[in-house]
Amino acid sequence: MTGSSYPCQGDLEEPFLLFDRDDSSAVDKLASAGLSAFGPYTKNLPLISVALLGTPAGNKLTRDLVEALNAGTAKMPGGMPRFFKTRLKITVETVCEGEDPDDYANGASALLANLTKENRPDLALVYLPRRTADTSSESPYFASKPVLLAEGLPSQMLTPYTINDPQWKYANIASAVFAKAGGTPWVLAKDLDDFDVIMGISIGERIATTRRTGPHPRFVSYANVFDRFGRWLFFESGTARYEFGNHAEQIATLVGQAVDRFKEVNRVYPSKIAIHYFKRFGAKERELISAELSERNPDIRVAFVTIDSSSPLRLYDFSTPDGSYPRGSYAKLSDTELLLSTTGFTLLSKKRMGTPVFPKLTLRQWPDEFTSLEQMAQHVLSLTRLNYKALTPIVGEPVTTKYAALAATFMASFSEEQWKKCVDSNSLRRVPWFL
C-alpha cells in the first residue's frame, strides 16, 4: 500500500535541535552539523578528566583514542574542542592483570583505591578485550561497570570494534563521554507542547543466579525524567524483593518518587505529565499511578503512552526510492492507536535501517482528554533525536524508553550492595551513566 493513499495517514515534522541556551538561532536538524557549527548546548565544561582501565595493550589504545578525540579526525575535524568545547585529560591509569571478569573486577577495585581528591576523574574509560553479548553477565563489562558505578564513577566501555573502525564511532564516543560527565550535547529547539515533564519507565524481574549478583530475587523499576525540551533531568529507581503480581503497586510508587524529585528540582509539582512505557498499561497500573499523582497535585493530568516495538505490522511506500515508509509518517489505526515510522526514507540521511519496525503508540488520558494522538506521535518522533549515544539522524526508539531499557540491562547484573549504593547516590541520579 502506498503512503499517499493509505487511509488515516499523516506526516510529522522532523524537529530542529538547539545547541546554545542563549542563542535561539543556533539550530540544525543534524546533531553532527550543529555541534560542528555551534558546539554543545552546555558550554561550561572545558575539561573532562578520565581514568584508564584495561590491559597494558588496551590502555595504550585508549591513550591513542584520547589523543585522537582531542586532536580531531577526518569525521570529526577539530575534535572535542570544536564539537564539545572541551578536552579530555587522563588523571589516573590502572592495569588489569588479565582479561577475565575477575581481573577486571579486581582492576576496578584497584582503580578506586588509587583515587584521591586531586586525581578523581569524571569517568573511567575501560578497554575490553572483546565484545560482550548483552545477555552475558559473566564478562569483563559487567564485572567492572557495577564496581565503578557503586562508588559514583560512570564508565565508557571501549572494544576493538570501536577502536579499529572509528568513522563516526569516535563522535558517538565523544558525545556519550560528554553526557556522562554532566554535559548536555543538544536539546529540542521547540518544546513538547502540553507537558511539563515526560517520563520513560521500565521494569526488571530477575532472580539473580550468578555469584556476583547474589541469590536474592528482586523487582527493579526505572524511570528517566525529561523536561519539555527533551533535556534529560535525572534517573529514578525503586527496588524491592520480588513479589509476583505486585508490580503495579511498585510502578506507581516509582512514578510518585520521580514526581517528588521533580518538585525538589523545580519547586512545584508538574500539572501535565506523559509516561512512556514499553508495554501496555493495565487498568490497575493506570488507577494506582493516577492516585499517586493526584495526591500530590489534585489538578494533574496524565497521558499514559504505550510504545510497543513488537508489532508485526509493516507498511511500504512504493513512491520512495527503496519502498520504505517515510520516517515521520504514521498510519492511524483508531482514535487511540497508530503506527509511527521512525526509520525508513528520509532526507536527513542516505542510510536506511532495513525493513522498518513500526512502534505502535497507544494513548490513554486521565482524568480527561487534553492532548491528541497526533501530537503524542510528534513528541515520540522528536524524542528519537535525543539519544546522546548516537549522532546518527536515524534512531528508531525514543530516549524515554531507550534509556530505561539500558538501565534495566545494566542493573540486572548488580549485586544487592552495589545496587543500593547506586540508588542512594545523588551524583549518579544527575548523569546518564547507562549510555
Secondary structure in CASP SS format (residue, H / E / C, confidence):
PFRMAT SS
TARGET T0000
AUTHOR 0000-0000-0000
METHOD secondary structure of the structure
MODEL  1
M C 1.00
T C 1.00
G C 1.00
S C 1.00
S C 1.00
Y C 1.00
P C 1.00
C C 1.00
Q E 1.00
G E 1.00
D E 1.00
L C 1.00
E C 1.00
E C 1.00
P C 1.00
F C 1.00
L E 1.00
L E 1.00
F C 1.00
D C 1.00
R C 1.00
D C 1.00
D C 1.00
S C 1.00
S C 1.00
A C 1.00
V E 1.00
D E 1.00
K C 1.00
L C 1.00
A H 1.00
S H 1.00
A H 1.00
G H 1.00
L H 1.00
S H 1.00
A H 1.00
F H 1.00
G C 1.00
P C 1.00
Y C 1.00
T C 1.00
K C 1.00
N C 1.00
L C 1.00
P C 1.00
L E 1.00
I E 1.00
S E 1.00
V E 1.00
A E 1.00
L E 1.00
L E 1.00
G E 1.00
T C 1.00
P H 1.00
A H 1.00
G H 1.00
N H 1.00
K H 1.00
L H 1.00
T H 1.00
R H 1.00
D H 1.00
L H 1.00
V H 1.00
E H 1.00
A H 1.00
L H 1.00
N H 1.00
A H 1.00
G C 1.00
T C 1.00
A C 1.00
K C 1.00
M C 1.00
P C 1.00
G C 1.00
G H 1.00
M H 1.00
P H 1.00
R H 1.00
F H 1.00
F C 1.00
K C 1.00
T C 1.00
R E 1.00
L E 1.00
K E 1.00
I E 1.00
T E 1.00
V E 1.00
E E 1.00
T E 1.00
V E 1.00
C C 1.00
E C 1.00
G C 1.00
E C 1.00
D C 1.00
P H 1.00
D H 1.00
D H 1.00
Y H 1.00
A H 1.00
N H 1.00
G H 1.00
A H 1.00
S H 1.00
A H 1.00
L H 1.00
L H 1.00
A H 1.00
N C 1.00
L C 1.00
T C 1.00
K C 1.00
E C 1.00
N C 1.00
R C 1.00
P C 1.00
D C 1.00
L E 1.00
A E 1.00
L E 1.00
V E 1.00
Y E 1.00
L C 1.00
P C 1.00
R C 1.00
R C 1.00
T C 1.00
A C 1.00
D C 1.00
T C 1.00
S C 1.00
S C 1.00
E C 1.00
S C 1.00
P H 1.00
Y H 1.00
F H 1.00
A H 1.00
S H 1.00
K H 1.00
P H 1.00
V H 1.00
L H 1.00
L H 1.00
A H 1.00
E C 1.00
G C 1.00
L C 1.00
P C 1.00
S E 1.00
Q E 1.00
M E 1.00
L E 1.00
T C 1.00
P H 1.00
Y H 1.00
T H 1.00
I H 1.00
N H 1.00
D C 1.00
P C 1.00
Q C 1.00
W C 1.00
K H 1.00
Y H 1.00
A H 1.00
N H 1.00
I H 1.00
A H 1.00
S H 1.00
A H 1.00
V H 1.00
F H 1.00
A H 1.00
K H 1.00
A C 1.00
G C 1.00
G C 1.00
T C 1.00
P C 1.00
W C 1.00
V E 1.00
L E 1.00
A C 1.00
K C 1.00
D C 1.00
L C 1.00
D C 1.00
D C 1.00
F C 1.00
D C 1.00
V E 1.00
I E 1.00
M E 1.00
G E 1.00
I E 1.00
S E 1.00
I E 1.00
G E 1.00
E E 1.00
R E 1.00
I E 1.00
A C 1.00
T C 1.00
T C 1.00
R C 1.00
R C 1.00
T C 1.00
G C 1.00
P C 1.00
H C 1.00
P E 1.00
R E 1.00
F E 1.00
V E 1.00
S E 1.00
Y E 1.00
A E 1.00
N E 1.00
V E 1.00
F E 1.00
D E 1.00
R C 1.00
F C 1.00
G C 1.00
R C 1.00
W E 1.00
L E 1.00
F E 1.00
F E 1.00
E E 1.00
S E 1.00
G E 1.00
T E 1.00
A E 1.00
R C 1.00
Y C 1.00
E C 1.00
F C 1.00
G C 1.00
N C 1.00
H H 1.00
A H 1.00
E H 1.00
Q H 1.00
I H 1.00
A H 1.00
T H 1.00
L H 1.00
V H 1.00
G H 1.00
Q H 1.00
A H 1.00
V H 1.00
D H 1.00
R H 1.00
F H 1.00
K H 1.00
E H 1.00
V H 1.00
N H 1.00
R C 1.00
V C 1.00
Y C 1.00
P C 1.00
S C 1.00
K E 1.00
I E 1.00
A E 1.00
I E 1.00
H E 1.00
Y E 1.00
F C 1.00
K C 1.00
R C 1.00
F C 1.00
G C 1.00
A H 1.00
K H 1.00
E H 1.00
R H 1.00
E H 1.00
L H 1.00
I H 1.00
S H 1.00
A H 1.00
E H 1.00
L H 1.00
S H 1.00
E H 1.00
R H 1.00
N C 1.00
P C 1.00
D C 1.00
I C 1.00
R E 1.00
V E 1.00
A E 1.00
F E 1.00
V E 1.00
T E 1.00
I E 1.00
D E 1.00
S C 1.00
S C 1.00
S C 1.00
P C 1.00
L C 1.00
R C 1.00
L C 1.00
Y E 1.00
D C 1.00
F C 1.00
S C 1.00
T C 1.00
P C 1.00
D C 1.00
G C 1.00
S E 1.00
Y C 1.00
P C 1.00
R C 1.00
G C 1.00
S E 1.00
Y E 1.00
A E 1.00
K E 1.00
L C 1.00
S C 1.00
D C 1.00
T C 1.00
E E 1.00
L E 1.00
L E 1.00
L E 1.00
S C 1.00
T C 1.00
T C 1.00
G C 1.00
F C 1.00
T C 1.00
L C 1.00
L C 1.00
S C 1.00
K C 1.00
K C 1.00
R C 1.00
M C 1.00
G C 1.00
T C 1.00
P C 1.00
V C 1.00
F C 1.00
P C 1.00
K E 1.00
L E 1.00
T E 1.00
L E 1.00
R E 1.00
Q E 1.00
W E 1.00
P C 1.00
D C 1.00
E C 1.00
F C 1.00
T C 1.00
S C 1.00
L H 1.00
E H 1.00
Q H 1.00
M H 1.00
A H 1.00
Q H 1.00
H H 1.00
V H 1.00
L H 1.00
S H 1.00
L H 1.00
T H 1.00
R H 1.00
L H 1.00
N C 1.00
Y C 1.00
K C 1.00
A C 1.00
L C 1.00
T C 1.00
P C 1.00
I C 1.00
V C 1.00
G C 1.00
E C 1.00
P C 1.00
V H 1.00
T H 1.00
T H 1.00
K H 1.00
Y H 1.00
A H 1.00
A H 1.00
L H 1.00
A H 1.00
A H 1.00
T H 1.00
F H 1.00
M H 1.00
A C 1.00
S C 1.00
F C 1.00
S C 1.00
E H 1.00
E H 1.00
Q H 1.00
W H 1.00
K H 1.00
K H 1.00
C H 1.00
V H 1.00
D H 1.00
S C 1.00
N H 1.00
S H 1.00
L H 1.00
R H 1.00
R C 1.00
V C 1.00
P C 1.00
W C 1.00
F C 1.00
L C 1.00
END
